[in-house]
Amino acid sequence: MAQAQTSANLSLVSDYAVRGLSLSDGRPAAQLRVGYDSPSGWYAGGFVSSVHPAYSPAQAQLIAYGGYARRTASGMSWDVGASRTSFVHDARYDYHELHAGLALERGNLRANYSPDYYGAGRGVYLEWNGVHPLGERWGLVGHAGVLRRIEAYGHDGGPARIDLRLGLAHDAGPCTMQLAWVARQRDRLAAAPRARALTASVSFAF
């Protein structure tokens, strides 16, 4: 029988990059995620990370999220949900987002929409995330995303921006380690100048 499940994850990352942009200005960041999954398919959770963006006095990012997920007879699953992102000491960049996604055993596709992305106007983000096993405890992880700002600061958001992530992950029981290369296209709306970076992370599940 299906049972409710609560999970928690504590992480340390060398650089907190979100959709190709660093929110920690190349510095390490500590993170905590807590989630709850109900037997009926509803889920909810929260995430907190230290941040040091070069363009803002924000010191922490808080994300609350929730949604509904369902698995089909073919083994594929889908989910819809919403999230709210807030920044401590700088509410200018707060935003909420809606999402819908499809998932298979080794990857997922997700579409995200925000009516006021980072407080700058409407935006759509499409992403793919996948994993390829390399034995019992090793795997390749990949990510590709496209951000299209429909509107930014009252004007056209300009061309879409692509970001990529490719990493090697090692599962050591309750501890997971990852080394990844992150890259993005430069654009006129991205305040952070760094376009490529090598990041490392370690996570503990409990």
HUGI-V248938 format. One record per pair of residues at least 12 apart in sequence whose ideal C-beta (glycine too) atoms are under 6 Angstrom apart, sorted by the first residue. I is the first residue (numbers start at 1). J is the second residue. If there is no record, write none. Layout:
I_J / I_J
//
This chain:
2_39 / 4_38 / 4_39 / 5_37 / 6_36 / 7_35 / 8_34 / 8_206 / 9_33 / 9_203 / 9_205 / 10_32 / 10_204 / 11_31 / 11_201 / 11_203 / 12_30 / 12_202 / 13_29 / 13_201 / 14_28 / 14_199 / 14_200 / 15_197 / 15_199 / 16_29 / 16_49 / 17_182 / 19_145 / 19_163 / 20_163 / 20_184 / 21_192 / 22_192 / 22_194 / 23_51 / 23_53 / 24_51 / 24_52 / 25_52 / 25_54 / 27_52 / 29_49 / 29_50 / 30_50 / 31_49 / 32_48 / 33_47 / 34_46 / 41_68 / 41_69 / 41_70 / 42_68 / 43_67 / 44_66 / 45_65 / 46_64 / 47_63 / 48_62 / 49_61 / 54_192 / 55_191 / 56_90 / 57_89 / 57_90 / 58_87 / 58_89 / 58_90 / 59_88 / 59_89 / 60_88 / 61_87 / 62_86 / 63_83 / 63_85 / 64_84 / 65_83 / 66_81 / 67_79 / 67_80 / 67_81 / 68_80 / 76_104 / 77_103 / 78_102 / 79_101 / 80_100 / 81_99 / 82_98 / 83_97 / 84_96 / 92_119 / 93_118 / 93_119 / 95_114 / 95_116 / 95_117 / 95_118 / 97_112 / 97_114 / 98_113 / 99_112 / 106_130 / 106_131 / 107_130 / 108_129 / 109_128 / 110_127 / 111_126 / 112_125 / 120_152 / 120_153 / 121_151 / 121_152 / 122_150 / 122_151 / 123_149 / 124_148 / 125_147 / 126_146 / 127_145 / 128_144 / 129_143 / 130_142 / 137_171 / 138_170 / 139_169 / 141_167 / 141_169 / 142_166 / 143_165 / 144_164 / 145_163 / 146_160 / 146_162 / 147_161 / 148_160 / 152_189 / 161_185 / 161_187 / 162_185 / 163_184 / 164_183 / 165_180 / 165_182 / 166_181 / 167_180 / 174_204 / 174_205 / 175_204 / 176_203 / 177_202 / 178_201 / 179_200 / 180_199 / 181_198 / 182_197 / 182_199 / 183_196
//
